[in-house]
């Protein structure tokens, strides 16, 4: 998959990000090198490789869930953009 300058400009328009011509060219080159590396990784035979969540061979320590702070509802709701007693009210973001 090759990313050209037209594709970078289209993506930046969709993301509503203004980008200079020089930076767009560099970004296209960078994305192409990333995709080339991904293609190399896709060619590797990983049939006998176990999936990892971490390279460390440690197990996660389990703990009991404990309530550390009680009755902080009012403190949390102070951060809401609009005042409301029960929940956060935020501006609509979907057009």
Secondary structure as UniProt FT lines:
FT   HELIX           5..14
FT   TURN            15..16
FT   HELIX           21..42
FT   TURN            47..48
FT   HELIX           73..77
FT   TURN            78..79
//
